[in-house]
Amino acid sequence: MISDISKAEQRLCTRLGLNDDDAQHLIAAMRAGASSRAAIVLSPKAPADYVPPFACEDTSSVSWLPPRVYIPKEGERPTAHVDYSSGLYYSLDLSSCWESAPLSVVPAPATSLDMCAAPGGKSMLMAARYLPQEHTANEVNAARRGILKQNMLQCGVPNVTVTGLRPDQWAAEGKLFDLVLADAPCSGQSLLCKGIRNPGCLGAQMVNGNAKRQKGILLATAPCVAPGGHILYSTCTYDPDENEKVMAYILKRVPGWQAVEVPILSPFRSSLVDFPCYRLLPRHGFGAGGFCCLLQKSLILS
Ligand SMILES: C[S@@+](CC[C@H](N)C(=O)[O-])C[C@H]1O[C@@H](n2cnc3c(N)ncnc32)[C@H](O)[C@@H]1O
């Protein structure tokens, strides 16, 4: 039983509507910093019959697991293997894989844009699900863009162009995509559960600043989507202001969009709003946690 709960921890748990047990679990996880779970996603370079050269968990009961994703057994070090440096697989947090599960209901896009792409995890997960026909991996930060380019090259992601435009510049371009990934910059509260220091991430100032930026990114992203196309929004933070409330804002503010049900994620459905969106917490046992929501643009805009 945690007795010295801080105001910021209490505020977060109250806003998430957690019961006492779940609140205690989340606070303990944020303090312990031990909820990371490594995963790997096979790259386009890995042949269909490729098997990772280390022991992996039996994932037959994990219905949401994206294709070509494996969970190495505890103690395995996938990044120490030569197949990793050869680009046969990419290493990332399991929560990040969970955030891409809504793609299970999205048809293979002819054109796709990863608006906030570096270091490249979501583009890699997308390439594992359906080889992109024409994919743009975009990153505004030049240093991170270099890493993104290197990762795309190393893992042999085909038909990909790496760009560095701001979301408002994309909106001005007038190009339409079938699918846009918006894995938005956020306060990163789940980093605490991975043992990474993140001062101020529970505070209103950090949360509000990020929520404003996320709304701006999505307002600029919406016009870049073709009629009938999708935006997959995700974050690695818990605060509803950066998640459910951002989605509610976009659905209200931008005509012709709806949130789409993702049946395999139904156990994770958020109870904070009445439209479908999903949140993962450390107590689920699949990593540090995150949020995702799939939005679809109407075919006909009035
Ligand atoms: C959560 S990270 C993306 C992680 C990446 N999708 C992956 O799976 O590897 C968010 C990214 O958004 C970028 N970013 C920061 N501010 C931005 C803005 N105003 N518009 C678009 N992207 C931004 C950051 O540089 C960062 O690389």
PDBQT file of the ligand as one rigid body, heavy atoms in Angstrom, charges set to zero:
ROOT
HETATM    1  C1  LIG A 401       6.624   9.666 -30.290  1.00  0.00    +0.000 C 
HETATM    2  S1  LIG A 401       7.862  10.239 -31.332  1.00  0.00    +0.000 S 
HETATM    3  C2  LIG A 401       7.606   9.240 -32.768  1.00  0.00    +0.000 C 
HETATM    4  C3  LIG A 401       8.072   7.823 -32.637  1.00  0.00    +0.000 C 
HETATM    5  C4  LIG A 401       7.987   7.060 -33.957  1.00  0.00    +0.000 C 
HETATM    6  N1  LIG A 401       6.649   7.153 -34.540  1.00  0.00    +0.000 N 
HETATM    7  C5  LIG A 401       8.344   5.605 -33.800  1.00  0.00    +0.000 C 
HETATM    8  O1  LIG A 401       7.445   4.764 -33.681  1.00  0.00    +0.000 OA
HETATM    9  O2  LIG A 401       9.546   5.289 -33.816  1.00  0.00    +0.000 OA
HETATM   10  C6  LIG A 401       7.222  11.794 -31.865  1.00  0.00    +0.000 C 
HETATM   11  C7  LIG A 401       8.035  12.478 -32.947  1.00  0.00    +0.000 C 
HETATM   12  O3  LIG A 401       7.356  13.688 -33.279  1.00  0.00    +0.000 OA
HETATM   13  C8  LIG A 401       8.320  14.680 -33.615  1.00  0.00    +0.000 C 
HETATM   14  N2  LIG A 401       7.704  16.023 -33.415  1.00  0.00    +0.000 N 
HETATM   15  C9  LIG A 401       7.947  16.928 -32.428  1.00  0.00    +0.000 A 
HETATM   16  N3  LIG A 401       7.201  18.035 -32.618  1.00  0.00    +0.000 NA
HETATM   17  C10 LIG A 401       6.492  17.846 -33.738  1.00  0.00    +0.000 A 
HETATM   18  C11 LIG A 401       5.546  18.642 -34.447  1.00  0.00    +0.000 A 
HETATM   19  N4  LIG A 401       5.170  19.851 -34.012  1.00  0.00    +0.000 N 
HETATM   20  N5  LIG A 401       5.011  18.123 -35.569  1.00  0.00    +0.000 NA
HETATM   21  C12 LIG A 401       5.361  16.892 -36.019  1.00  0.00    +0.000 A 
HETATM   22  N6  LIG A 401       6.244  16.100 -35.380  1.00  0.00    +0.000 NA
HETATM   23  C13 LIG A 401       6.803  16.564 -34.254  1.00  0.00    +0.000 A 
HETATM   24  C14 LIG A 401       9.459  14.399 -32.663  1.00  0.00    +0.000 C 
HETATM   25  O4  LIG A 401      10.665  14.919 -33.180  1.00  0.00    +0.000 OA
HETATM   26  C15 LIG A 401       9.445  12.876 -32.543  1.00  0.00    +0.000 C 
HETATM   27  O5  LIG A 401      10.367  12.297 -33.411  1.00  0.00    +0.000 OA
ENDROOT
TORSDOF 0
